[in-house]
Amino acid sequence: MKQFRTESKKLLDLMANSIYTNRDIFLRELVSNASDAIDKLTFLSLTDNSASLADEDLEIRLSYDKDARTIMVSDNGIGMTAEEMEENLGTIAHSGSEEFKQANGEAQGSEVDIIGQFGVGFYSSFMVAKQVRVVSRAFGSDETYVWESDGAEGYTIEKADEQRATHGTDVILTLRDEPEKATGEDEEAEQGFDTYLSEWGLRDLITRYSNYVRHPIRMMVTKSRQLPKPEDAPEDYTPEYEDYEELETLNSMTPIWRKRKQDVEQDDYDEFYKSTFHDWDAPARTIPFHVEGTLDYYALLFVPGRAPFDLYSKDYEKGLALYSSNVMIMEKCSDLLPDYYNFVRGVVDSPDVSLNISRETLQQNRQLRIMARSVERQITRNLQDMRDNDREEYEKFFENFSRGLKFGIYNSYGSKADPLADLLLYWSAREEKMVTFAEYVAAMPEGQEAIYYVAGDSRERMAKMPIVKTVLDKGFDVLLCTQDVDEFTFQAMRTYRAAAIAGDSENKGQDARDLELKNVTSGDLDLASDEEKEEAQKATTEHEDLFSALAGKLGDKVVKVAAAANPSDAPARITTEGPVSLEMERVLAQGPEGMEAPKSRRVLELNVSHPVFQKLVAAQEASDDEKLALYAGLLYDQALLVEGLPVDDPVAFAQNVCSLM
């Protein structure tokens, strides 16, 4: 018996048990090796007339024997001599495929696509097998050789007793015995090996990892068919069936993402999306593209027609399926998608991506970052196109996925506002429809220097708020925001950068201006005219004692009571000072139990021209502290109700109303 080279026992143990974390990939690696062997023979046929081949003759065969506990992967590729077995299988981490790529890289052409890189994939077999036997006959040779090993002490290479009928290689795995039934935390990790000794088990592995290998992977499968009905069959005859075996191709070979867009119908894309990503609905947008240059890759992306049920759960995993030369490497490569596009599904396939030795995890590298940036640009460009040319469909998309886009701005502290802000839609109180920031700016009257918004849980209630009506009366529109993330998004953005002529592509970016985003419930709107400001200041000075008394009655509920500079028809309203608005306080109060949410600095603004204010003045002049406290509490509570906030003491509020009645 020959010993493995390079500290065999330790290194082989590392190959089989440490480098790979998912033992299901053993079949992927063996199929990839078989595909490489066929491609090498194809390359040889380009220069050697004796190696003339027909594509239909090239195949990978898969079979299993449940009683003997064996799986066999066969190919009719270039095969190996005894010396090549010694070099490729006896030297761990020696890759004949990688050597071939380096020697023939420029001459390969599109007909040859070598997958292997590291020369360790073959040893993943020992994760599931206690014995591996390789029978191979090199092209042009009459001799068949057998390589055999238990993956521990060493290996043997001998002439085969029976010659292989033609060139190619058979890899026969004798599976390990079933492990004892595991319990507890190890139960999932210790699934048995019998799953690999079944049609459905092998079919599943091929479909999952090797579905798009360019050569057919065939296996004899058992099917059932109805027997002809006998002529003398009685009336209550029950149809009879028989089982039969048929050679079936398990893989689809040509991936849809490598086909030209003009050669694929949308129905084909839809069917691929539904079957691959298990969705009942067709995608809202299909994005196929191919990039060539220093980095070559294909991508096929889909924007779902509806949000997955678990999209906003902690268990949801984002990512695109990553393939290398049609072989799946990762089912969900999260590094290819930013978090705010986590709903996008699809495939990226590149022969150039740098993998680590196991192929199961990627090296952090420049190529991956380049692909991720390109994917992001393609998604953004397609969403913009949907927004501009299919508004109805885009509004459906936005209803499903807007939360992620908004959170992307907030979570990046506003740094992602440029690509994402123009994808956002908000309800316009004046237009009574969804509008973009650019559309809002285009409709602004001359002299408006801010974008006004209000946040709450009900569009209808916000539209009736006194302060919203006041802003609308000034000629300015108000965006009504109903998601709990909206105000946090606006706080992160602070401003929206708009072109001087919104929507004019020729002037876009020229004389751009930053428009502040202002919550109308804040106290710094500065919408009052000079005359209104003067009247408010005069009232504040004249009734300073009254305002102080009211503030004293309300205690720490407010930071002050003041005269409203731009009053509405309501007797009072609540505004805030500082960064925490009333809506933000409400949202933060719904946080984890035990967490103390920040409080807003509330200001009670009074309409000094309203008849109720005269009642306050009269109570102050009569030194009726009890009535003044009653009025202060009622005005404060009704202002809270208008804002959609609960009153502090509903029982006391009801009693105060009854006492006035």
Secondary structure, 3 states (H helix, E strand, C coil): CECCCCCHHHHHHHHHHHHCCCHHHHHHHHHHHHHHHHHHHHHHHCCCHHHCCCHHHCCEEEEEECCCCEEEEEECCCCCCHHHHHHHCCCCCCCHHHHHHHHHHHHCCCCCCCCCCCCCHHHHHHHCEEEEEEEEECCCCCCEEEEEECCCCCEEEEECCCCCCCCEEEEEEEECCCCCCCCHHHCCCCCCCHHHCCHHHHHHHHHHHCCCCCCCEEEEEEEEEECCCCCCCCCCCCCCEEEEEEEEECCCCCCHHHCCHHHCCHHHHHHHHHHHHCCCCCCCEEEEEEECCCCCEEEEEEECCCCCCCCCCCCCCCCEEEEECCEEEEEEEHHHCCHHHCCCEEEEECCCCCECCCCCCECCCHHHHHHHHHHHHHHHHHHHHHHHHCHHHHHHHHHHHHHHHHHHHHHCCCCCHHHHHHHCCEEECCCCCEECHHHHHHCCCCCCCEEEEEECCCHHHHHCCHHHHHHHHCCCCEEEECCCCHHHHHHHHCEEEECCCCCCCCCCCCCCEEEEEEECCECCCCCCCHHHHHHHHHHHHHCHHHHHHHHHHHHHHCCEEEECCCCCCCCEEEEEECCCCHHHHHHHCCCCCCCCCCCCEEEEEECCCCHHHHHHHHHHHCCCHHHHHHHHHHHHHHHHHHCCCCCCCHHHHHHHHHHHC
